[in-house]
Amino acid sequence: MMSTSRLKGLVLPVVLIAAAEIAGRMVDISHSDSLALPSAIALAFVEAIADGSLLVATRDTLASVFAGLAIGASIGLVLGVVLGMLPIADRLMEVTVESIRPIPPIAVLPIALIALGFGYRLEIAIVAFASLWSPLILTRSAVRDVEPRLLEVSRVLRLTPGARISKIVIPAALPRIFVAFRLAVGIALIVAVTVEIAINPLGLGQGIMMAQQALRPDLMLAYLVWLGIVGYGLNSLMLFAQQRLFGRAAMMEEPR
């Protein structure tokens, strides 16, 4: 059952939907090329579910999101640990990281398109690039902040560098690393849909563009609503896992 706080959170959306429906009927927007009544959006949503197009588009988008996230976050995690453990490497890489990190992922599209062409590879590569930076930056910071006494214990025990990282550093930094991964999930979804809208004929982004070109604002808005639901669902799953794994300690690691 939903908690009371979740039920209260639904009050405002329900009120806004009802107000939009009433206002739309009062001014008769049924023939608009850019707006649609909430009831029409709901019907278009049911239609897209029934013919399978929404589910196929969701599958394509999430496949790119998860594949790109796995690649980008893994690289970011490894680099974050290395840079956090080795101050010399961090100083050597600082200019490179801070020069590449601000580049918008969408700006990499022309180069990726020439190298990879259309399709999943293009989208996965862009998502991986976008998903790399949050894990890298937060992992590096988390590793730097590991309690020095824990590292002293590892040296007393004469642990190898690999054992020190796996048994001391990673467990101590894991709550903040998970926060970084949760942030990367949201970024990956945003970037994947942006790539689909801009250039790649796949997924939810393509569905939105096709609905727009067909002058179907009801279907276009149904895709947008569904995209919000997917994003909310992914974040809720990550937040649930975070609370289960780390409890109150995870909430203390939230970025302000």
C-alpha positions as CSV (number, residue, x, y, z in Angstrom):
1,M,0.0,0.0,0.0
2,M,1.1,3.5,-0.7
3,S,2.2,5.6,2.3
4,T,0.2,8.6,3.4
5,S,3.0,11.0,2.2
6,R,2.9,9.4,-1.3
7,L,-0.9,9.8,-1.4
8,K,-0.7,13.4,-0.3
9,G,1.9,13.9,-3.1
10,L,-0.7,12.8,-5.6
11,V,-3.2,15.5,-4.6
12,L,-1.6,18.4,-6.5
13,P,-1.1,16.4,-9.8
14,V,-4.7,15.2,-9.7
15,V,-6.0,18.8,-9.0
16,L,-3.9,20.1,-11.9
17,I,-5.1,17.4,-14.3
18,A,-8.7,18.1,-13.4
19,A,-8.2,21.8,-13.8
20,A,-6.6,21.3,-17.2
21,E,-9.5,19.1,-18.3
22,I,-12.1,21.7,-17.2
23,A,-10.2,24.6,-18.7
24,G,-9.6,22.8,-22.0
25,R,-13.3,22.0,-22.4
26,M,-14.3,25.6,-21.6
27,V,-12.0,27.0,-24.3
28,D,-12.4,24.0,-26.7
29,I,-8.8,23.0,-27.5
30,S,-9.9,19.8,-29.2
31,H,-8.7,21.1,-32.6
32,S,-5.4,22.5,-31.4
33,D,-2.2,21.3,-33.0
34,S,-0.1,21.8,-29.9
35,L,-2.4,21.0,-26.9
36,A,-4.7,18.1,-25.9
37,L,-7.1,17.4,-23.1
38,P,-5.9,15.1,-20.3
39,S,-8.7,12.7,-21.3
40,A,-7.4,12.6,-24.9
41,I,-3.8,12.1,-23.6
42,A,-5.1,9.1,-21.5
43,L,-6.8,7.6,-24.6
44,A,-3.7,8.0,-26.7
45,F,-1.6,6.4,-23.9
46,V,-4.0,3.4,-23.9
47,E,-3.8,3.2,-27.7
48,A,0.0,3.3,-27.6
49,I,0.1,0.5,-25.0
50,A,-2.4,-1.6,-26.9
51,D,-0.5,-1.5,-30.2
52,G,2.8,-2.1,-28.5
53,S,4.6,1.0,-29.8
54,L,5.1,2.5,-26.4
55,L,6.5,-0.7,-24.9
56,V,8.9,-1.2,-27.9
57,A,10.1,2.4,-27.6
58,T,10.6,2.1,-23.9
59,R,12.6,-1.1,-24.4
60,D,14.8,0.5,-27.0
61,T,15.5,3.6,-24.8
62,L,16.1,1.6,-21.6
63,A,18.4,-0.8,-23.4
64,S,20.6,2.2,-24.4
65,V,20.3,3.7,-21.0
66,F,21.4,0.6,-19.1
67,A,24.2,-0.3,-21.5
68,G,25.6,3.2,-21.6
69,L,25.3,3.5,-17.9
70,A,27.1,0.3,-17.2
71,I,30.0,1.3,-19.4
72,G,30.2,5.0,-18.3
73,A,29.7,4.4,-14.6
74,S,32.2,1.5,-14.6
75,I,34.9,3.7,-16.2
76,G,34.1,6.6,-13.9
77,L,34.3,4.3,-10.9
78,V,37.7,2.9,-11.8
79,L,39.1,6.4,-12.7
80,G,37.6,7.8,-9.5
81,V,39.3,5.2,-7.3
82,V,42.6,5.6,-9.1
83,L,42.6,9.5,-8.9
84,G,41.4,9.4,-5.3
85,M,44.2,6.9,-4.3
86,L,47.0,8.5,-6.3
87,P,47.3,12.3,-5.8
88,I,50.0,12.5,-8.5
89,A,47.7,10.9,-11.0
90,D,45.0,13.3,-9.9
91,R,47.2,16.3,-10.5
92,L,48.3,15.0,-13.9
93,M,44.7,14.3,-15.0
94,E,43.1,17.4,-13.5
95,V,43.4,19.6,-16.6
96,T,42.2,16.8,-18.9
97,V,39.2,15.9,-16.8
98,E,38.1,19.5,-16.1
99,S,38.5,20.3,-19.8
100,I,36.4,17.4,-21.1
101,R,33.8,17.2,-18.4
102,P,32.0,20.5,-19.3
103,I,31.5,19.4,-22.9
104,P,27.7,18.8,-23.4
105,P,27.1,15.2,-24.5
106,I,25.0,16.4,-27.4
107,A,28.0,18.3,-28.7
108,V,29.8,14.9,-29.2
109,L,27.0,13.7,-31.5
110,P,28.6,14.7,-34.9
111,I,31.8,12.9,-34.1
112,A,30.0,9.9,-32.7
113,L,27.7,9.8,-35.8
114,I,30.7,9.7,-38.2
115,A,32.4,7.0,-36.2
116,L,29.5,4.8,-35.2
117,G,26.6,5.6,-37.5
118,F,22.9,5.5,-36.4
119,G,21.6,2.9,-34.0
120,Y,22.3,1.6,-30.6
121,R,26.0,2.0,-30.7
122,L,25.7,5.7,-31.2
123,E,23.3,6.2,-28.3
124,I,25.2,3.9,-26.0
125,A,28.4,5.8,-26.6
126,I,26.8,9.2,-25.9
127,V,25.1,7.9,-22.8
128,A,28.4,6.3,-21.6
129,F,30.2,9.7,-22.0
130,A,27.5,11.5,-20.1
131,S,27.3,8.9,-17.3
132,L,31.0,8.9,-16.7
133,W,31.4,12.1,-14.8
134,S,29.2,11.9,-11.7
135,P,30.7,8.5,-10.6
136,L,34.2,9.8,-11.4
137,I,33.9,13.0,-9.4
138,L,32.0,11.7,-6.4
139,T,34.1,8.5,-6.2
140,R,37.3,10.5,-6.3
141,S,36.0,12.7,-3.5
142,A,34.7,9.7,-1.5
143,V,38.0,7.9,-1.7
144,R,39.9,11.0,-0.6
145,D,37.7,11.3,2.4
146,V,38.1,7.7,3.6
147,E,39.2,7.7,7.3
148,P,43.0,7.8,7.4
149,R,43.1,5.4,10.3
150,L,41.5,2.7,8.1
151,L,44.3,3.2,5.6
152,E,46.9,3.0,8.4
153,V,45.4,-0.3,9.5
154,S,45.6,-1.6,6.0
155,R,49.3,-0.7,5.9
156,V,49.9,-2.4,9.3
157,L,48.2,-5.5,8.0
158,R,50.4,-5.2,4.8
159,L,47.5,-5.5,2.5
160,T,48.2,-5.4,-1.2
161,P,46.9,-2.3,-3.1
162,G,44.2,-4.4,-4.6
163,A,43.1,-5.8,-1.2
164,R,43.3,-2.3,0.3
165,I,40.9,-1.0,-2.3
166,S,38.5,-3.9,-2.2
167,K,38.4,-4.4,1.6
168,I,38.9,-0.9,2.9
169,V,38.4,1.9,0.4
170,I,35.4,0.7,-1.6
171,P,33.3,-0.4,1.4
172,A,34.0,2.9,3.2
173,A,33.2,5.0,0.1
174,L,30.3,2.9,-1.1
175,P,27.4,5.1,0.1
176,R,28.6,8.1,-1.8
177,I,29.5,6.0,-4.8
178,F,25.9,4.7,-4.9
179,V,24.6,8.3,-4.8
180,A,26.8,9.1,-7.8
181,F,25.3,6.1,-9.6
182,R,21.8,7.2,-8.8
183,L,22.6,10.6,-10.3
184,A,24.1,9.0,-13.4
185,V,20.8,7.0,-13.9
186,G,18.8,10.2,-14.3
187,I,21.5,11.8,-16.6
188,A,21.6,8.7,-18.7
189,L,17.8,8.7,-19.3
190,I,17.8,12.5,-20.2
191,V,20.7,12.1,-22.6
192,A,19.3,9.0,-24.3
193,V,16.0,10.7,-25.1
194,T,17.8,13.8,-26.2
195,V,19.9,11.8,-28.7
196,E,16.8,10.1,-30.0
197,I,15.0,13.4,-30.5
198,A,18.0,15.1,-32.1
199,I,19.2,12.4,-34.5
200,N,18.8,8.8,-33.6
201,P,15.6,7.1,-34.9
202,L,15.0,4.9,-31.8
203,G,13.0,4.7,-28.6
204,L,10.8,7.2,-26.8
205,G,12.5,10.2,-28.4
206,Q,11.6,8.9,-31.9
207,G,8.0,8.3,-30.7
208,I,7.7,11.9,-29.5
209,M,9.0,13.2,-32.8
210,M,6.8,11.0,-34.9
211,A,3.7,12.1,-32.9
212,Q,4.7,15.7,-33.4
213,Q,5.2,15.2,-37.1
214,A,1.8,13.5,-37.4
215,L,0.2,16.5,-35.6
216,R,-0.9,14.2,-32.7
217,P,-0.4,16.4,-29.6
218,D,-2.3,13.8,-27.5
219,L,0.1,11.1,-28.4
220,M,3.1,13.3,-28.0
221,L,2.1,14.4,-24.6
222,A,1.3,10.7,-23.7
223,Y,4.9,9.9,-24.5
224,L,6.1,12.8,-22.4
225,V,3.9,11.7,-19.4
226,W,5.2,8.1,-19.8
227,L,8.8,9.4,-19.9
228,G,8.2,11.2,-16.6
229,I,6.7,8.0,-15.1
230,V,9.7,6.0,-16.3
231,G,12.1,8.5,-14.8
232,Y,10.2,8.6,-11.5
233,G,10.2,4.8,-11.4
234,L,13.9,4.5,-12.0
235,N,14.7,7.0,-9.3
236,S,12.3,5.4,-6.8
237,L,13.9,2.0,-7.4
238,M,17.4,3.5,-6.9
239,L,16.3,5.3,-3.8
240,F,14.7,2.2,-2.4
241,A,17.9,0.2,-3.0
242,Q,20.0,3.0,-1.5
243,Q,17.9,3.0,1.7
244,R,17.9,-0.8,1.9
245,L,21.6,-1.1,1.5
246,F,22.8,1.8,3.6
247,G,19.9,3.0,5.8
248,R,20.2,6.5,7.3
249,A,23.9,6.7,6.3
250,A,22.9,6.9,2.7
251,M,20.6,9.9,3.3
252,M,23.5,11.7,5.0
253,E,25.5,11.3,1.7
254,E,23.0,13.2,-0.4
255,P,24.5,16.1,-2.4
256,R,23.3,19.4,-1.3
